[in-house]
Amino acid sequence: MSNGRSQLWRRRSSTTWIRAGLILFVVIFVWVQVNFLDFGTSQSPYSEINDSQAAILSMVPAVLHKFLSPQPKNFTVIGPNGTYSNIGYFKTILNISEIKRNIAQYNQQQLVYNEDTFGPLQNDSIVIVVQIHDRITYLRHLIVSLAQARDISQALIVFSHDYYDEEINSLVQSIDFCKIIQIFYPFSIQTHPREFPGEDPADCPRDIKKEKALQNKCNNALYPDLYGHYREAKFTQTKHHWWWKVNHVFNQLEATRNHTGLVLFLEEDHYVAQDFIHVLKLMEKTCREACRHCNILSLGTYLKTYNYYGDSKKKEALRALKEQSVKQLGQIQPSWTFQVLPSLYQHSQKVEITPWISSKHNMGMAFNRSTWNEIVKCAAYFCKYDDYNWDWSLQHISQNCLKQKLHAMVARGPRVFHIGECGVHHKKNNCASTSVISKVQQVLKSAKRHLYPDYLILTYTTVLKKSKLRKGNGGWGDHRDHKLCMSMTIR
């Protein structure tokens, strides 16, 4: 009996050791898979990202450093004894009348810089329109990324400003790698600080009740938005500016009013890959051959963690396991990163054909005059829709007015990245942070040999259920905004 018990104990002990060994083997196997096979190398290219200014500058060709380094103006005065004294940086402060006068002059002259070097705009060239407010740090990096793009010398970049600043003007006018032109939104908060479309002191406060507003007889008492709030100029400006600039580029700007090629829309806190023009033209060619109902091309993505090379479930499962392990160890993972998997990069040739969705396909989007002519017919749907977002308003047009709804061809491997830490909706302690820029630089460095695809692979996404008509976000109930928007419409 004792011998039998002993043998049973030995068998159980042996089984326990075998199980422990198997578990250990599985853990080691998963660890190896995660840390080695996941990236095709023994170390993640992003395990140690240096986002210091020096590191970011080191990733930029030396010839382009001039766009990243502010060039302060030295202001020199003559002393009483005839000696010269340098008192450092001096920035001209202009009053509103001077700013308005300068804006009107820019918009009237329509000066195309560098046209003598690069020649007039060709009809098959890309027109790039950049909407700018005042975030010069991000604008510097956008310019650097544009400067490194192949065939940029054939493009025309239209910088559309809603804030007049001599330092920004100086930066833009220092561009020497392509043709540029500056236009200025003439109804900005800066030029109308105490009157509509800025903040009029007699306007209703945002949160006042309509009954109280009517008693106070504030300007817009009759027109709260669908949530009962009154307008805020800082939120309405972006939609006004977007609508004005597109109308201006297609119909008023001499250099572009007859242009029938693609117009790409960017913002000051975007960053482009060096092959973005190549991919855009390839997408345009593919549309003509295989997707004639596609009327918008989209080069960007808002996914916080973007797998540049595909969506392998195995890889994602391993990554999830790794993240869980790290959390259990009490370590802190980066809150934002791009993952680059070189062995799966063939997926970067894929483009997705899908109904256009404002929240997904509004970054780095391009369309031509034919599409614009259809959109502008629906101006009232855009201008009177109670939503202060231009992209939601465009979605409203697509759902309710257009005969042929907006359909997008979307690059699965993004060529436009969002580098801004802050914006209209989100504010952080450090809105001039460049931490995202270093990550994008690393992505593009690792992906460099995989850029410039020879062809595109089409995938189709269909909406199985009828999309629900969305309620607007409000902020656009004031009839003065409707009238201003309609007055900027040119058909």
C-alpha positions in Angstrom: 0.0 0.0 0.0 2.8 2.3 0.9 4.7 1.5 -2.3 1.5 2.2 -4.3 1.1 5.5 -2.6 4.7 6.4 -3.3 4.3 5.5 -7.0 1.2 7.6 -7.2 3.0 10.6 -5.6 5.9 10.2 -8.1 3.5 10.1 -11.0 1.7 13.3 -9.8 5.0 15.0 -9.1 6.2 14.1 -12.6 2.9 15.4 -14.1 3.2 18.6 -12.2 6.8 19.1 -13.4 5.7 18.4 -17.0 2.8 20.9 -16.7 5.2 23.5 -15.2 7.6 22.9 -18.0 5.0 23.3 -20.7 3.7 26.5 -19.1 7.3 27.8 -18.9 7.8 26.8 -22.6 4.6 28.6 -23.7 5.6 31.7 -21.7 9.0 31.8 -23.3 7.6 31.1 -26.7 5.1 34.0 -26.5 7.8 36.3 -25.1 10.1 35.5 -28.0 7.2 36.0 -30.5 6.3 39.3 -29.0 9.8 40.7 -28.6 11.4 39.3 -31.8 9.0 38.2 -34.4 6.6 41.1 -33.9 9.0 43.5 -35.4 11.2 41.2 -37.5 14.2 42.3 -35.5 15.5 41.8 -32.0 14.5 45.3 -30.9 11.5 47.6 -31.6 12.5 50.6 -33.7 10.5 52.7 -31.2 11.6 51.2 -28.0 13.6 54.3 -27.2 12.2 57.4 -29.0 14.1 60.6 -28.4 11.7 63.5 -28.9 14.2 66.2 -28.0 14.5 69.2 -30.3 18.1 68.0 -31.2 16.9 64.5 -32.1 14.0 65.9 -34.2 16.4 68.2 -36.0 18.8 65.4 -36.7 16.1 63.6 -38.7 15.8 66.6 -41.0 18.2 67.3 -43.9 20.6 70.2 -43.0 19.4 72.3 -45.9 15.9 72.4 -44.4 17.0 73.4 -40.9 16.3 77.0 -41.9 12.5 76.3 -41.7 12.7 75.0 -38.2 14.9 77.7 -36.7 13.2 81.0 -36.0 15.1 84.0 -37.4 14.5 86.8 -35.0 14.8 90.3 -36.3 17.5 92.4 -34.6 16.4 95.9 -33.8 19.3 98.3 -33.6 19.1 101.9 -32.2 21.7 104.7 -32.4 22.7 105.9 -28.9 23.2 109.5 -27.9 27.0 109.2 -28.4 26.5 107.8 -32.0 27.1 104.2 -31.0 24.9 101.4 -32.2 23.1 99.2 -29.7 21.4 95.9 -30.4 18.3 95.5 -28.2 17.4 92.0 -29.5 14.1 90.7 -31.0 11.6 93.2 -32.2 8.2 92.3 -33.5 6.0 94.8 -35.2 2.7 95.3 -33.5 0.0 96.3 -36.0 -3.4 97.7 -35.2 -6.6 96.3 -36.6 -6.8 98.9 -39.4 -3.3 98.0 -40.6 -4.0 94.3 -40.5 -7.2 94.7 -42.5 -5.3 96.9 -45.0 -2.5 94.3 -45.4 -5.0 91.4 -45.7 -6.9 93.3 -48.5 -3.7 93.9 -50.3 -2.6 90.3 -50.2 -6.0 89.1 -51.4 -6.1 91.7 -54.2 -2.5 91.2 -55.5 -2.7 87.4 -55.5 1.1 87.2 -55.8 2.4 83.8 -56.7 5.9 83.4 -55.2 8.6 81.4 -57.1 6.5 81.3 -60.3 9.5 82.7 -62.2 11.5 79.7 -61.0 9.0 76.8 -61.4 6.7 78.2 -64.1 2.9 78.5 -64.2 0.6 75.9 -62.7 -0.2 73.0 -65.0 -3.7 71.5 -65.1 -2.5 68.1 -64.0 -0.5 69.5 -61.1 -1.6 69.2 -57.5 -2.9 72.3 -55.7 -2.4 72.0 -52.0 -4.4 74.2 -49.7 -3.2 74.6 -46.1 -5.5 76.2 -43.5 -3.5 78.1 -40.9 -4.3 79.7 -37.6 -1.3 80.6 -35.4 0.5 77.4 -34.5 3.8 78.2 -36.1 5.8 75.3 -34.5 3.6 72.7 -36.3 3.6 74.7 -39.5 7.4 74.6 -39.6 7.4 70.8 -39.5 4.6 70.6 -42.1 6.7 72.8 -44.4 9.8 70.6 -43.8 7.7 67.5 -44.7 6.4 69.1 -47.9 9.9 70.2 -48.9 11.0 66.5 -48.9 8.2 65.3 -51.1 9.0 64.1 -54.6 7.5 66.3 -57.4 6.6 69.1 -54.9 8.3 71.6 -57.3 5.3 71.0 -59.7 2.7 71.8 -57.1 1.2 75.1 -56.0 0.6 75.5 -52.2 -2.1 78.0 -51.2 -1.7 79.1 -47.5 -5.0 80.2 -46.2 -4.7 82.3 -43.0 -7.3 83.4 -40.5 -4.7 85.1 -38.3 -2.3 87.8 -39.5 1.2 87.4 -38.1 4.5 88.8 -39.6 6.6 85.9 -38.3 4.3 83.3 -40.0 4.3 85.4 -43.2 8.1 85.5 -43.2 8.2 81.7 -42.7 5.8 81.0 -45.6 7.5 83.5 -47.9 10.9 81.8 -47.2 9.7 78.7 -49.0 11.8 78.1 -52.1 11.0 74.6 -53.2 7.7 75.3 -55.1 5.2 78.0 -56.0 3.2 79.4 -53.1 0.4 82.0 -52.6 -1.1 83.5 -49.5 -4.8 84.3 -49.0 -6.4 85.7 -45.8 -9.9 85.0 -44.5 -11.3 88.5 -44.2 -13.9 88.0 -41.5 -11.7 86.7 -38.7 -12.0 87.2 -34.9 -8.6 89.0 -35.1 -10.0 91.7 -37.4 -13.5 91.8 -35.7 -12.7 91.4 -32.0 -15.8 93.2 -30.7 -18.3 92.8 -33.4 -19.8 90.0 -35.4 -18.4 87.5 -36.6 -16.2 88.1 -33.5 -17.5 88.4 -30.0 -19.9 91.4 -29.8 -20.4 92.6 -26.2 -24.1 92.7 -26.9 -24.3 89.1 -28.0 -26.0 86.6 -25.7 -23.7 84.6 -23.4 -23.4 80.9 -24.3 -25.4 79.4 -21.5 -28.1 82.0 -20.9 -31.6 80.7 -21.1 -33.7 81.9 -24.1 -36.3 83.5 -21.9 -33.6 85.5 -20.1 -31.9 86.4 -23.4 -35.2 87.7 -24.7 -35.7 89.8 -21.6 -32.1 91.2 -21.9 -32.6 91.8 -25.7 -29.1 90.6 -26.5 -28.3 90.5 -30.3 -29.0 86.9 -31.1 -31.7 86.1 -28.4 -33.9 84.5 -31.0 -31.3 82.1 -32.3 -29.9 79.6 -29.8 -28.6 76.3 -31.2 -30.5 73.0 -31.0 -29.1 72.4 -27.5 -30.2 75.9 -26.2 -26.7 77.4 -26.4 -25.7 80.7 -28.1 -22.8 81.0 -30.6 -19.1 81.2 -29.6 -17.0 82.9 -32.2 -13.9 80.8 -31.6 -15.8 77.7 -32.7 -17.7 79.2 -35.6 -14.6 80.6 -37.3 -13.1 77.3 -38.5 -16.2 76.4 -40.5 -16.5 79.8 -42.0 -12.8 79.8 -42.9 -13.1 76.4 -44.5 -16.1 77.3 -46.7 -14.5 80.7 -47.7 -11.2 79.2 -48.7 -12.7 76.4 -50.9 -15.0 78.9 -52.6 -12.0 81.3 -53.0 -9.7 78.7 -54.5 -12.1 77.2 -57.0 -13.8 80.5 -58.1 -11.8 83.6 -57.2 -8.1 82.9 -57.1 -6.8 83.7 -60.6 -4.1 81.0 -60.4 -6.6 78.2 -59.7 -10.1 79.4 -60.9 -9.8 77.4 -64.1 -7.8 74.5 -62.6 -9.6 71.1 -63.0 -7.1 68.9 -61.3 -6.9 67.7 -57.8 -7.0 70.0 -54.8 -5.6 68.6 -51.6 -6.7 70.1 -48.2 -4.2 70.1 -45.3 -4.0 71.9 -42.0 -1.1 73.5 -40.2 -0.6 70.5 -37.8 -0.4 67.9 -40.5 2.8 66.1 -41.7 3.1 64.4 -45.1 5.1 61.4 -46.3 7.6 62.0 -49.1 5.5 59.9 -51.6 2.2 61.6 -50.9 2.0 63.2 -54.4 2.9 59.9 -56.0 0.2 58.0 -54.1 -2.3 60.8 -54.7 -1.8 60.6 -58.5 -1.9 56.8 -58.4 -5.2 57.0 -56.6 -6.5 59.5 -59.1 -5.5 57.2 -62.0 -7.1 54.2 -60.2 -10.3 56.1 -59.7 -10.6 56.8 -63.4 -10.0 53.1 -64.3 -11.8 51.3 -61.5 -13.9 53.5 -59.3 -15.7 56.3 -61.2 -18.1 56.9 -58.3 -15.2 57.8 -56.0 -15.2 61.5 -55.6 -13.0 62.1 -52.6 -9.5 60.8 -52.0 -8.2 60.5 -48.4 -4.5 60.2 -47.4 -4.8 60.4 -43.7 -5.9 58.5 -40.6 -6.8 59.4 -37.0 -6.1 56.0 -35.5 -4.0 56.5 -32.4 -2.1 53.2 -32.9 -1.8 52.5 -36.5 -0.4 49.2 -37.8 1.3 50.4 -41.0 1.6 47.0 -42.4 -1.6 45.2 -42.0 -4.1 43.8 -39.5 -2.8 40.3 -38.6 -4.9 39.0 -35.8 -1.9 36.9 -34.5 0.3 39.9 -34.2 -2.4 42.0 -32.5 -3.1 39.2 -30.0 0.6 38.9 -29.2 0.9 42.7 -28.8 -2.2 42.7 -26.5 -0.6 39.9 -24.4 2.6 41.9 -24.2 0.8 45.1 -23.1 -1.1 43.1 -20.4 2.2 41.7 -19.1 3.7 45.2 -18.9 0.7 46.4 -17.0 1.0 43.6 -14.5 4.6 44.6 -13.9 3.5 48.1 -13.1 5.2 49.7 -16.0 3.7 52.5 -18.0 3.2 52.1 -21.7 3.4 55.1 -24.1 -0.1 56.5 -24.6 0.4 57.1 -28.3 2.5 55.3 -30.9 2.7 54.0 -34.4 3.7 50.4 -34.9 5.7 49.4 -38.0 5.9 45.8 -39.0 8.2 45.5 -42.1 7.3 41.9 -43.0 3.6 42.9 -43.5 4.1 46.2 -45.4 2.5 44.8 -48.6 -0.8 46.0 -47.1 0.3 49.6 -47.6 -0.6 49.2 -51.3 -4.2 48.7 -50.3 -6.8 51.4 -50.8 -10.3 51.1 -49.3 -13.4 52.1 -51.3 -16.0 53.3 -48.7 -18.8 55.8 -48.2 -17.2 59.0 -47.0 -17.4 59.4 -43.2 -16.5 62.8 -41.8 -14.8 61.6 -38.7 -12.6 59.1 -40.5 -11.8 60.6 -43.9 -11.5 64.3 -43.4 -7.7 64.5 -43.1 -5.6 64.9 -46.1 -8.7 64.8 -48.4 -8.6 65.8 -52.0 -11.3 66.4 -54.7 -11.6 68.1 -58.0 -13.8 70.8 -59.5 -16.4 68.4 -60.6 -17.0 67.3 -57.0 -16.9 70.8 -55.8 -19.5 71.9 -58.3 -21.9 69.4 -56.9 -21.1 70.3 -53.3 -21.6 74.0 -53.8 -25.1 73.5 -55.2 -26.0 72.3 -51.7 -24.6 75.4 -50.0 -27.8 76.0 -47.9 -27.4 72.5 -46.4 -23.9 73.4 -45.4 -24.5 76.9 -44.2 -27.7 76.4 -42.3 -26.9 73.0 -40.7 -26.7 73.4 -36.9 -23.2 72.1 -36.5 -20.0 74.2 -36.2 -17.8 71.5 -37.8 -17.2 71.8 -41.5 -16.7 68.1 -41.9 -20.0 67.2 -40.2 -21.7 69.8 -42.4 -20.2 68.2 -45.5 -21.5 64.8 -44.3 -25.0 66.5 -44.0 -24.7 67.5 -47.6 -23.8 64.0 -48.7 -26.7 62.4 -46.8 -29.4 64.9 -47.6 -28.6 66.7 -50.8 -26.2 65.1 -53.2 -27.6 62.8 -55.9 -24.4 60.8 -55.8 -23.2 60.6 -52.2 -19.6 61.2 -51.3 -17.5 58.0 -51.7 -13.9 57.9 -50.7 -10.8 56.1 -51.8 -8.8 55.8 -48.6 -5.1 55.0 -48.4 -4.6 52.1 -45.9 -1.0 53.2 -45.4 -1.5 56.9 -44.4 0.5 59.5 -46.2 -0.8 62.4 -44.0 -0.3 62.4 -40.2 -1.8 64.5 -37.5 1.0 65.9 -35.3 -0.9 68.5 -33.3 -1.4 67.8 -29.6 -4.1 70.4 -29.3 -6.9 71.9 -31.4 -10.3 73.5 -31.3 -11.7 70.6 -29.2 -8.8 69.6 -27.0 -6.4 71.6 -25.0 -3.4 70.3 -23.0 -0.8 71.9 -20.8 1.8 71.9 -23.6 0.2 72.7 -26.9 3.6 73.2 -28.6 4.8 69.7 -27.8 6.7 67.9 -30.6 6.6 64.4 -29.1 4.3 63.2 -31.9 6.6 64.6 -34.6 9.4 62.3 -33.5 7.2 59.3 -33.7 6.0 60.2 -37.2 9.6 60.7 -38.2 10.5 57.2 -37.0 7.5 55.7 -38.8 8.5 57.3 -42.1 12.2 56.4 -41.6 11.3 52.7 -41.1 8.8 52.7 -43.9 11.0 54.5 -46.4 12.0 51.5 -48.5 8.3 50.5 -48.8 7.0 53.8 -50.2 6.2 54.6 -53.8 4.0 51.6 -54.7 3.7 50.7 -58.4 0.0 49.8 -58.1 -2.9 49.8 -55.7 -5.0 47.0 -54.5 -8.7 47.9 -54.0 -10.8 46.6 -51.1 -14.5 47.5 -50.7 -16.4 48.4 -47.6 -20.1 48.5 -47.8 -22.6 49.8 -45.2 -24.9 46.8 -44.4 -27.4 48.8 -42.5 -28.8 52.2 -43.5 -26.8 54.9 -41.8 -28.7 56.8 -39.3 -29.1 60.5 -39.9 -26.9 62.3 -37.3 -28.0 65.1 -35.1 -25.7 68.1 -35.4 -23.3 69.2 -32.7 -24.9 72.6 -32.5 -23.0 75.9 -32.1 -24.4 77.1 -35.4 -27.9 78.3 -34.7 -27.3 82.0 -35.2 -28.9 83.3 -38.4 -26.0 85.7 -38.8 -23.7 82.8 -39.3 -26.0 81.3 -41.9 -26.1 84.6 -43.8 -22.4 85.2 -43.7 -21.7 81.6 -44.9 -24.2 82.0 -47.8 -22.7 85.4 -48.7 -19.3 83.7 -49.2 -20.8 81.1 -51.6 -19.8 81.5 -55.3 -21.6 79.3 -57.9 
